[in-house]
Amino acid sequence: ISLIKDKDGISVTIEDNGKGFDVHQKMQKAGGMGLKNIIARVEYLKGSVEFDSQPGKGTLVAIHIPENRMN
């Protein structure tokens, strides 16, 4: 887990070497509500979120919230 605040905003990176998952498949299923909830909260703050995962390869989640949303 990494949390960095700089002049551009806040960046959060969460990475593991776990079992991973198919991001596109998870987003299509009702079981992907957790991912959709993360996306909705980050979008509300005008930020961006990226998911990178594959079965058997672990997962990386990268979130960025711009500075102008933190004031």
C-alpha positions in Angstrom: 0.0 0.0 0.0 1.4 3.4 -1.0 -0.2 6.8 -0.2 1.5 9.9 -1.6 0.3 13.5 -1.3 2.0 16.1 -3.5 1.1 19.3 -5.3 -1.0 17.4 -7.8 -3.2 15.6 -5.3 -3.3 12.3 -3.6 -2.2 9.0 -5.2 -3.0 5.6 -3.6 -1.6 2.4 -4.9 -2.6 -1.0 -3.5 -0.9 -4.1 -4.9 -0.8 -7.8 -4.0 0.5 -11.0 -5.4 -2.7 -12.9 -4.6 -4.9 -15.0 -6.9 -6.1 -12.1 -9.0 -9.3 -11.9 -11.1 -10.6 -11.0 -14.5 -11.4 -7.3 -14.1 -13.8 -7.1 -17.1 -15.7 -10.2 -16.0 -16.0 -9.0 -12.4 -17.3 -5.6 -13.6 -20.1 -7.4 -15.6 -21.3 -9.4 -12.7 -23.4 -8.3 -9.7 -20.5 -9.6 -7.7 -18.5 -6.6 -8.9 -20.4 -4.1 -6.8 -17.4 -3.4 -4.6 -15.4 -2.3 -7.7 -18.3 -0.2 -8.9 -18.6 1.4 -5.5 -14.9 2.3 -5.6 -15.2 3.8 -9.1 -18.3 5.8 -8.1 -16.6 7.3 -5.0 -13.5 8.2 -6.9 -15.5 9.7 -9.8 -17.4 11.8 -7.3 -14.1 13.4 -6.3 -13.2 13.9 -10.0 -10.4 11.4 -9.7 -9.3 8.4 -11.6 -9.0 4.7 -10.7 -7.4 1.8 -12.6 -7.6 -1.9 -11.9 -4.9 -4.2 -13.2 -5.4 -7.9 -12.5 -5.4 -11.3 -14.1 -6.2 -14.7 -12.6 -3.1 -16.1 -11.0 -1.2 -12.8 -11.3 -2.3 -10.6 -8.3 -4.0 -7.2 -8.4 -3.0 -3.6 -8.7 -5.4 -0.7 -7.9 -4.2 2.8 -8.6 -6.3 5.8 -7.5 -5.6 9.5 -8.0 -7.6 12.4 -6.5 -6.6 15.8 -7.9 -5.6 18.6 -5.5 -8.5 20.9 -6.3 -10.9 18.3 -4.8 -9.3 18.2 -1.4 -9.9 21.9 -0.4 
